[in-house]
Amino acid sequence: MFFNVLGQLAGFVGSLCLLLFGMNMLSDGIQKGAGSGLQMLVSKITGNRFYAVITGLGVTALIQSSGATTVMVVSFVNAEILSLEQAIGVIFGANIGTTVTAWIVSLFGFSFSISAAAIPLFGLGFILRYFKRLKIHNFADCFMGFALLFMGLGLLKESLALGPAATKIFSSISAFGIFGILLGVLIGAFITALIHSSSAMTAIVLTMAANSSLSWELSAAIVLGSNIGSTIDAIMSSVGASTNAKRTAFVHVAFNVVGSVIALIVFKPFLKLIDIIVPLSPAQNITTHIAMLHTIFNLCATLLFLPFVNQIASLARKAVPESAKEKDAHYRLPAILPHSRMSADLYSVQIHAEISKMAAKVMEMFDQIGNSFYNPAASEEAKEKVSQLENYIDEMKVGISDFLQKCSRLPNANARDRLEFSKLIHITDALENLSDETCSLMHTAKKYIANKNYNLSDERTKEITDYMELVRVFFEQACAYYSMGITEAEKASGESLEIKIDDTKRSLKKSSRKRIENGADVKKELQYIDMVRKIERAGDCVWAIVQAV
């Protein structure tokens, strides 16, 4: 008896792991095949809440994981790509999208031989791996994932064919009335949080209900509980994240918990509504009843709360106030740590936004130096500001580079992803080097401006400011190339500008040497030459960015 129970338990765990592996493989395959399209779709959501809901629904239905969508949304809020209000709409849609799995299992999982469909699907997926030239090999994991999902479901059906004793335990839980329903909710929440998949939990419920091990009421309670347990991914992804990311996770938890509580309050009428919508009685068609309940619950909860998105966001801001820790001067990478369930493209979207901020900080350093020449009285304040920015950019470089290296080691990162991450590391290095040269230039410029004979209309000052403006324009072009891409013609234009910067350095140094020979102030000329040399090195850093792009 003991060995029979142990064997059945081992079979259940093994089939569940195969089911989860198939779901993850399917999700990874769709994300790889779609490239950065899904992430870009989410990142470009407008303020229209209905569009946000539809986007969340569509993305989740495609990748078969509301947890993956939620992690994506929390990441984008953390990176300030999405607002809290936009994220709420996507979360609402993701909850509806996750019900697609229940319908797949309900409609196809029990109506024909699963193994008969799984084996050809797996074979097709394996063959597709070798069609790299046609750019369809990334979809191979989709078919193989579906096959493993079906195989896991088939094995799950066999392992959950419980004996009379086990079935009697679940019957006794149902006999507890409201307490049995609450226990079912707790079971659903706990197991879902444990396996990190409400879709897998729903598949288990559907299988046990199809085997007559679970009653209609207890199945419904466990499904409601799985909605609460599915928030574990949002909670985990918000740990150590920004306040807005924590608010997003709070909204997800609150939405699912409050929705489940409302459903429990009207539990009996709610089940009767499902009985009216679905043909045949629960005993005759229980899998369709469960799938419909899952869909109607999430649809009704979304329709109930969607008009109050702004009020929910306001409540979240009050419930999760901004901490003093976030207001200090140190940089914290606003990106969720690499997660094996997520496509590597997701992290490129976040890091691109951070590198753009880094470039803006360097541009601010340039502006501080330029302003110092026109307002010498503010040069000391500008020097302190530039030093602060340089330290902040150093912290950004460390945070972004470390993050990109972790991303390149993700199991689902392909060769194209690793090449992209390497390119971003080179750009980050070049920006940090540019900030170092700019900070050094500020220190020399401060000494030059502090000279009692300093004059803005002086020929040397005008040459320096014009030379700085040339490099600044080059940097603006590099930032535009980074944001919008670069053509071969633009790259050739950038190279010409780099040559012009080098030629200007030689010309200015030659002019300075002539002034020294004619009896000019040597100390002032040496400062001038030092600034020219540092501006030219700044131009080299900008050229390194253009080459990396």
C-alpha positions in Angstrom: 0.0 0.0 0.0 2.8 2.4 1.0 4.7 1.8 -2.2 1.6 2.2 -4.3 1.0 5.7 -2.7 4.6 6.6 -3.1 4.6 5.6 -6.7 1.5 7.5 -7.5 2.9 10.6 -5.7 6.2 10.3 -7.7 4.1 10.0 -10.9 2.1 13.1 -10.1 5.3 15.2 -9.3 7.0 14.0 -12.5 4.0 14.6 -14.7 3.4 18.0 -13.1 7.1 18.9 -13.7 6.8 17.8 -17.4 3.6 20.0 -17.7 5.4 23.0 -16.2 8.5 22.4 -18.4 6.2 22.3 -21.4 4.5 25.5 -20.5 7.8 27.3 -19.9 9.2 25.9 -23.2 6.1 27.1 -25.0 6.3 30.5 -23.5 10.1 30.8 -24.3 9.5 29.6 -27.9 6.8 32.2 -28.6 9.0 35.0 -27.0 12.0 33.9 -29.0 10.0 33.7 -32.2 8.3 37.0 -31.7 11.6 38.6 -30.9 11.3 42.0 -29.2 7.8 42.5 -30.7 5.8 41.5 -27.6 8.0 43.6 -25.3 7.9 46.6 -27.6 4.1 46.2 -27.9 3.8 46.4 -24.1 6.3 49.2 -23.7 4.4 51.4 -26.2 1.1 51.3 -24.5 -0.7 54.6 -24.5 -2.9 56.0 -21.8 -6.0 54.3 -23.2 -7.0 51.8 -20.5 -8.9 49.6 -23.0 -5.9 49.2 -25.2 -3.8 48.3 -22.2 -6.3 45.6 -21.2 -6.4 44.2 -24.8 -2.6 44.2 -24.9 -2.3 42.3 -21.6 -4.9 39.8 -22.8 -3.2 39.2 -26.1 0.4 38.9 -24.8 -0.7 36.5 -22.0 -2.8 34.4 -24.4 0.3 34.1 -26.7 3.0 33.3 -24.2 0.6 31.3 -22.0 1.8 32.8 -18.7 0.2 35.6 -16.8 3.2 35.4 -14.4 5.6 36.2 -17.3 3.4 39.1 -18.4 3.2 40.5 -14.9 7.0 40.3 -14.4 7.3 42.1 -17.7 4.9 44.8 -16.6 6.5 45.2 -13.2 9.9 45.5 -14.9 8.7 48.2 -17.3 7.1 50.2 -14.4 10.4 49.8 -12.5 12.3 51.1 -15.5 9.8 54.0 -15.9 8.8 52.8 -19.3 5.2 52.3 -18.2 3.1 54.4 -15.8 1.3 52.8 -12.9 -2.1 53.5 -14.6 -1.0 51.8 -17.8 0.4 48.8 -15.9 -3.0 48.3 -14.1 -4.8 47.9 -17.4 -2.2 45.4 -18.6 -2.6 43.4 -15.4 -6.4 43.3 -15.8 -5.9 42.0 -19.4 -3.3 39.4 -18.3 -5.8 37.9 -15.8 -8.2 37.3 -18.7 -5.5 36.1 -21.0 -4.4 33.4 -18.6 -7.8 31.6 -19.0 -6.9 30.5 -22.5 -4.9 27.7 -21.1 -7.9 26.3 -19.3 -9.9 26.4 -22.5 -7.1 24.5 -24.4 -7.0 21.8 -21.7 -10.8 21.7 -21.5 -11.4 21.5 -25.2 -8.5 19.3 -26.4 -7.1 17.6 -23.3 -9.9 15.2 -22.7 -11.5 14.7 -26.1 -8.9 12.7 -27.9 -5.6 10.8 -27.4 -3.2 13.3 -26.1 -0.1 11.2 -26.8 -1.2 10.8 -30.4 -1.0 14.6 -30.9 2.0 15.1 -28.7 4.5 12.9 -30.5 4.0 14.4 -34.0 4.1 17.9 -32.5 7.3 17.2 -30.8 8.8 15.8 -34.0 7.7 18.8 -36.0 9.3 21.1 -33.4 12.6 19.2 -33.4 12.8 19.3 -37.3 12.1 23.1 -37.3 15.3 23.6 -35.2 17.3 22.9 -38.4 15.6 25.6 -40.5 17.7 28.5 -39.4 18.0 30.1 -42.8 14.2 30.5 -43.0 14.2 32.3 -39.6 11.6 29.8 -38.2 13.9 27.8 -35.9 13.0 30.0 -32.9 9.4 28.7 -33.1 10.6 25.1 -32.7 10.2 25.4 -28.9 6.6 26.4 -29.4 5.7 23.0 -30.9 7.9 21.1 -28.6 6.5 22.9 -25.6 2.9 22.2 -26.7 3.9 18.5 -27.1 5.4 18.3 -23.6 2.4 20.1 -22.2 0.1 17.5 -23.7 2.3 14.7 -22.6 2.4 16.1 -19.1 -1.4 16.4 -19.1 -1.8 12.8 -20.3 0.5 11.6 -17.5 -1.3 13.8 -15.0 -4.6 12.2 -15.9 -3.2 8.8 -15.1 -1.4 9.9 -11.9 -4.6 11.7 -10.6 -6.8 8.7 -11.1 -7.3 8.5 -7.4 -8.7 5.6 -5.4 -11.9 5.6 -3.4 -10.1 6.6 -0.2 -8.5 9.8 -1.7 -11.8 10.7 -3.4 -13.6 10.4 -0.1 -11.2 13.0 1.4 -12.1 15.6 -1.2 -15.8 14.7 -0.8 -15.5 15.3 3.0 -13.9 18.7 2.3 -16.9 19.6 0.1 -19.2 18.5 2.9 -17.8 21.2 5.2 -19.9 23.8 3.4 -18.5 27.3 3.5 -15.5 26.2 5.5 -14.7 23.6 2.8 -15.0 26.3 0.1 -12.5 28.5 2.1 -10.2 25.5 2.5 -10.4 24.9 -1.2 -9.4 28.6 -1.8 -6.4 28.2 0.5 -5.3 25.0 -1.2 -5.5 26.6 -4.6 -3.6 29.7 -3.5 -0.9 27.7 -1.7 -0.2 25.2 -4.5 -0.3 27.9 -7.2 2.3 29.9 -5.2 4.4 26.8 -4.8 4.5 25.9 -8.5 4.3 29.5 -9.8 1.6 28.7 -12.4 -2.1 29.3 -12.2 -2.4 27.7 -15.6 -0.8 24.4 -14.3 -3.1 24.6 -11.2 -6.1 25.0 -13.4 -5.0 22.0 -15.5 -4.7 19.9 -12.3 -8.2 20.9 -11.2 -9.6 20.2 -14.6 -7.9 16.7 -14.6 -9.1 15.8 -11.1 -12.6 17.1 -11.9 -12.7 15.1 -15.1 -11.7 12.0 -13.1 -14.6 12.7 -10.7 -12.2 13.3 -7.8 -13.4 17.0 -7.3 -16.9 18.3 -7.0 -18.0 21.4 -9.0 -18.1 23.6 -5.9 -14.6 22.6 -4.6 -13.1 22.9 -8.2 -14.5 26.5 -8.4 -13.0 27.3 -5.0 -9.6 26.0 -5.9 -9.6 28.0 -9.2 -10.5 31.2 -7.3 -7.6 30.4 -4.9 -5.2 29.9 -7.8 -5.9 33.5 -8.9 -4.6 34.7 -5.5 -1.6 32.4 -5.6 -0.7 33.6 -9.1 0.4 36.9 -7.6 3.6 35.4 -6.2 5.5 36.3 -9.4 4.6 39.9 -9.1 5.5 40.0 -5.4 8.9 38.3 -6.0 9.7 40.6 -9.0 9.0 43.7 -6.9 11.5 42.8 -4.1 14.2 45.4 -4.2 12.5 47.3 -7.0 11.3 50.9 -7.2 8.3 52.1 -5.3 6.2 52.2 -8.4 7.1 48.6 -9.2 6.0 47.6 -5.6 2.8 49.6 -6.2 2.2 47.6 -9.4 2.6 44.3 -7.5 0.3 45.7 -4.7 -2.4 46.4 -7.3 -2.1 42.9 -8.8 -2.4 41.3 -5.4 -5.3 43.5 -4.3 -7.1 43.1 -7.6 -7.0 39.3 -7.4 -7.7 39.0 -3.7 -10.6 41.5 -3.7 -12.1 39.9 -6.9 -11.9 36.4 -5.3 -13.5 37.7 -2.1 -16.4 39.3 -4.0 -16.8 36.0 -5.9 -16.9 34.1 -2.6 -19.6 36.4 -1.3 -21.8 35.6 -4.2 -20.5 32.1 -4.6 -23.7 30.1 -5.1 -25.4 32.6 -7.5 -22.1 32.8 -9.4 -22.0 29.0 -9.9 -25.7 29.1 -11.0 -24.8 31.8 -13.6 -22.1 29.5 -15.0 -24.6 26.6 -15.1 -27.0 28.8 -17.1 -24.2 29.8 -19.6 -22.7 26.4 -20.2 -24.9 23.7 -21.7 -25.4 20.4 -19.8 -25.0 20.0 -16.1 -21.7 20.2 -14.2 -21.7 16.4 -13.8 -21.9 15.9 -17.6 -19.6 18.8 -18.7 -17.5 19.8 -15.7 -14.3 20.8 -17.6 -16.2 23.4 -19.7 -17.9 24.7 -16.5 -14.5 25.2 -14.8 -13.0 26.9 -17.9 -16.0 29.2 -18.2 -15.9 30.1 -14.5 -12.3 31.0 -14.8 -13.0 33.3 -17.8 -16.2 34.9 -16.4 -14.6 35.6 -13.1 -11.6 37.5 -14.5 -13.8 39.2 -17.1 -16.3 40.4 -14.5 -13.6 41.6 -12.1 -11.9 43.6 -15.0 -15.2 45.2 -16.0 -15.9 46.0 -12.3 -12.6 47.7 -11.6 -11.6 49.1 -15.0 -13.6 52.4 -14.6 -11.6 53.1 -11.4 -8.0 52.7 -12.7 -7.1 56.3 -11.6 -8.6 55.8 -8.1 -6.8 52.4 -7.8 -3.5 54.0 -8.7 -4.1 56.8 -6.2 -4.9 54.2 -3.5 -1.7 52.2 -4.4 0.4 55.4 -4.0 -1.0 56.0 -0.5 -0.7 52.3 0.5 2.9 52.1 -0.7 4.6 55.5 0.0 8.0 56.4 -1.5 10.8 55.5 0.8 13.5 58.0 1.8 16.1 55.4 0.5 14.9 56.1 -3.1 15.5 59.8 -2.7 19.2 59.7 -2.1 21.9 60.5 -4.6 23.0 57.0 -5.4 22.0 55.1 -8.5 19.9 52.0 -8.3 19.3 50.1 -11.5 15.5 50.2 -12.1 15.4 46.8 -13.8 14.2 43.5 -12.4 17.0 41.0 -12.1 17.3 38.5 -15.0 14.5 35.9 -14.8 14.8 32.6 -16.7 11.1 32.7 -17.6 11.5 35.9 -19.5 12.8 36.6 -23.0 16.2 38.2 -23.1 14.7 40.9 -25.3 12.8 42.3 -22.3 16.0 43.4 -20.7 17.3 45.1 -23.8 14.2 47.3 -23.7 14.8 48.3 -20.1 18.6 48.8 -20.5 18.1 51.0 -23.7 16.0 53.3 -21.5 18.7 53.4 -18.8 21.6 54.1 -21.3 19.5 57.0 -22.8 19.3 58.4 -19.2 23.1 57.9 -18.8 23.7 59.8 -22.1 21.4 62.6 -20.9 23.5 62.9 -17.7 26.7 63.2 -19.8 25.1 65.9 -21.9 24.2 67.8 -18.7 27.9 67.7 -17.8 28.7 69.3 -21.1 26.1 72.0 -20.5 27.6 72.8 -17.1 31.0 73.4 -18.6 29.6 75.6 -21.4 27.6 77.7 -18.9 30.8 78.2 -16.8 32.5 80.0 -19.7 29.5 82.4 -20.0 28.9 82.7 -16.2 32.3 82.5 -14.4 30.7 83.2 -11.0 28.9 79.9 -11.2 31.9 77.9 -12.2 32.5 76.5 -8.7 28.9 75.3 -8.4 29.2 73.8 -11.9 32.4 72.0 -10.9 30.6 70.4 -7.9 27.6 69.5 -10.1 29.9 67.9 -12.7 31.7 65.9 -10.0 28.4 64.6 -8.6 27.2 63.6 -12.1 30.5 61.9 -12.8 30.2 59.8 -9.7 26.5 59.0 -10.5 27.5 57.9 -14.0 30.2 55.6 -12.6 27.6 53.9 -10.5 25.3 53.6 -13.6 28.1 52.0 -15.6 28.8 49.4 -12.9 25.0 48.6 -12.4 24.2 48.4 -16.1 27.3 46.4 -17.1 26.8 43.9 -14.3 23.2 43.5 -15.3 24.0 43.0 -19.0 26.6 40.3 -18.2 23.9 38.4 -16.2 21.5 38.8 -19.1 24.1 37.3 -21.5 24.2 34.2 -19.3 20.5 33.6 -19.4 19.6 30.2 -20.8 17.1 31.6 -23.3 19.6 34.3 -24.6 20.6 33.4 -28.2 23.6 34.6 -30.2 21.8 37.7 -31.4 20.9 38.6 -27.8 24.5 38.2 -26.6 25.8 40.3 -29.5 23.3 43.0 -28.5 24.3 42.9 -24.8 28.0 43.1 -25.8 27.2 46.2 -27.9 25.4 47.8 -25.0 28.3 47.1 -22.7 30.7 48.9 -25.2 28.4 51.9 -25.4 28.1 52.1 -21.6 31.9 52.0 -21.3 32.3 54.7 -23.9 29.7 56.9 -22.1 31.5 56.4 -18.8 34.9 57.3 -20.4 33.3 60.4 -21.9 32.0 61.4 -18.5 35.6 61.0 -17.1 37.0 63.2 -19.8 34.3 65.8 -19.3 34.9 65.9 -15.5 38.6 66.3 -16.1 37.9 69.1 -18.6 35.7 70.8 -16.0 38.6 70.9 -13.5 41.0 72.4 -16.1 38.3 74.9 -17.3 37.7 76.0 -13.7 41.4 76.9 -13.4 41.3 78.7 -16.8 38.2 80.7 -15.9 39.7 81.6 -12.4 42.5 83.5 -14.1 42.3 87.2 -13.3 42.8 88.0 -17.0 39.9 85.8 -18.1 37.8 87.3 -20.9 34.9 85.7 -22.7 35.7 87.6 -25.9 39.3 86.4 -25.8 40.3 84.6 -29.0 41.4 81.5 -27.0 38.2 81.3 -25.1 36.2 81.5 -28.3 38.3 78.7 -29.9 37.7 76.5 -26.8 33.9 77.1 -26.7 33.6 76.5 -30.5 35.7 73.3 -30.2 33.5 72.1 -27.4 30.4 72.9 -29.4 31.7 70.8 -32.2 32.2 67.7 -29.9 28.8 68.4 -28.3 27.1 68.4 -31.7 28.9 65.1 -32.5 27.6 63.7 -29.2 24.0 64.7 -30.1 24.3 62.9 -33.4 25.6 59.8 -31.6 22.7 59.9 -29.2 20.3 60.1 -32.2 22.0 57.2 -33.9 21.7 55.2 -30.7 17.9 55.9 -30.5 17.0 55.5 -34.2 19.7 53.4 -35.7 22.5 54.4 -38.1 23.0 54.0 -41.8 26.3 53.5 -43.6 26.1 57.1 -44.9 25.6 58.5 -41.4 28.5 56.4 -40.1 30.7 57.8 -42.8 29.5 61.3 -41.8 30.4 60.6 -38.2 33.9 59.5 -39.3 34.3 62.7 -41.2 33.4 64.7 -38.1 35.8 62.7 -36.0 38.6 63.5 -38.5 37.6 67.2 -38.3 37.9 67.1 -34.5 41.4 65.6 -34.8 42.4 68.2 -37.4 41.1 71.0 -35.2 43.1 69.8 -32.3 46.3 69.9 -34.3 45.4 73.4 -35.6 44.6 74.8 -32.1 47.8 73.4 -30.6 49.8 74.9 -33.4 48.2 78.3 -32.8 49.0 78.0 -29.1 52.7 77.2 -29.7 52.9 80.3 -31.9 51.4 82.5 -29.1 54.0 81.1 -26.7 56.8 81.9 -29.1 55.4 85.5 -29.3 55.6 85.9 -25.5 52.1 84.8 -24.4 51.4 83.7 -20.8 52.8 80.1 -20.7 50.6 79.0 -17.8 47.5 80.1 -19.5 48.6 78.5 -22.8 49.3 75.2 -21.1 45.8 75.2 -19.6 44.5 76.0 -23.1 46.4 73.0 -24.6 45.3 70.7 -21.8 41.6 71.6 -22.5 42.1 71.1 -26.3 43.6 67.7 -25.6 40.8 66.7 -23.3 38.1 67.9 -25.7 39.7 65.8 -28.5 39.7 62.7 -26.2 36.0 63.4 -25.5 35.5 63.3 -29.3 37.3 59.9 -29.4 34.8 58.6 -26.8 31.9 59.9 -28.9 33.3 58.2 -32.0 33.6 54.9 -29.9 29.8 55.2 -29.3 29.1 55.7 -33.0 31.2 52.6 -33.9 29.4 50.5 -31.3 26.0 51.6 -32.5 
